[in-house]
Amino acid sequence: MRPSTALLTLCCLVSLIVASPLDAYQRNTISIPLSRISGDTTMTDVKAHLTAVSHKYNVTSRNYMLNTGSPHSLSNRGPPYKLGERSTGSLTGDGNSVPLKNQSATLWYGSIAVGEPPESFTVHIDTGSADLLLSSVRCGISCAGHRRYNATSSSTSLDLSTPFVVKYGNRTEMGGDEYTDVVELAGYKAINQTLGAADTYYPDFAASNAPDGLLGFAFREISSYGATPLFQTLVDNHVLRMNVFGISLSTQKDKSELRIGGSNPSMYEPDTLTIVPVTVKGYWQIQLDRLSQNGEDMIVPTDKAQAIVDTGTAFIATDPENAAKYYENVKGARAVDEIWTVPCDTIGLYAPTLTFGGRLFPVSSSTFNLGPVHEGSTDCIAGLTGMPGIGEHWIIGDVFLQNVYTIFDVGNTEVGFANLKL
């Protein structure tokens, strides 16, 4: 596949930048080492996470229809996943970085500053959604444990007098008011950025979850506010050297970051960088060429399989029938609520390899294995799961993304994957 001019330039300059560590622009970039919070992953955690992810796609696919006037192919996805229903990223190295932490293997988060004077918030970094959401000072117990946005304390805040409500199915989960304010991310300021201040909050953001809010990096087409997402605001404000952001979600300590305005060549092998175009603007949606297990092809129709690159999903998720085919010859594999488990002593043998843009990217056994079902169990949770109603779409989450460096090119609507440096 033919790379864009911007990303070709990015690749060609890698050797120059790596060989010239005192380059002036490199000296001025901010690169903060990341710490990682890890915790045991339980079946209850996984079920709750998959329910939240399914609801997210229910909401964002509906937003696509409302914002564009055309249905997204996910719009007819059917009922969302529910518990208990089924059993059986100018120049390479350019840009500033934000530290990311991993909360219980499901939420990657970093820091932003909002308002004037600026106040710091932690936010879940989510390439599968498009909005900036914080809790309001008016929020009650559902926002307990989180820092809350006070619009009256910011001299740059403007009340848009526009309420928002996010519904999951027939249930109202969250609502509040829209504002614009100055938002700072990795040293870059987005002026008049739309954000939501919630009076009631997502159940996912319980006090036990670290992020104060949510920051979406997908496109305006899936915004619940119908507003310009934060990164696009930075693009429109012409403050970036390159309209690109790069993400590393590494399993290695201090190797996870969000790089704004470029990528970090010290984190990946440039000769492995593979570029694929976005097929439908809204999500970071690209073509999945192939998925294999031990060299054996899965059934992935090359003209139909669409992959959505989503840092807000822990798993690789597919239609339940595809998941069942994947595990059909795996001894001891079984599913409960579409979550597959495999004997711990053999699970590493069945990690998938995904092909994008003609290049194979294997998933490591360590990221495919999410740990035992419960303490003392000999069965482990596998990283490829079923999700009802997504048809030919594959949700490509952390199980895959922790094995690659990912570059999101907003200007050219492309995604790049490269092998991480060891």
Order of alpha helices (4+ residues) and beta strands (2+ residues): alpha-alpha-alpha-alpha-beta-beta-beta-beta-beta-beta-beta-beta-beta-beta-alpha-beta-beta-beta-beta-beta-beta-beta-beta-beta-alpha-beta-beta-beta-beta-alpha-beta-beta-beta-beta-alpha-beta-beta
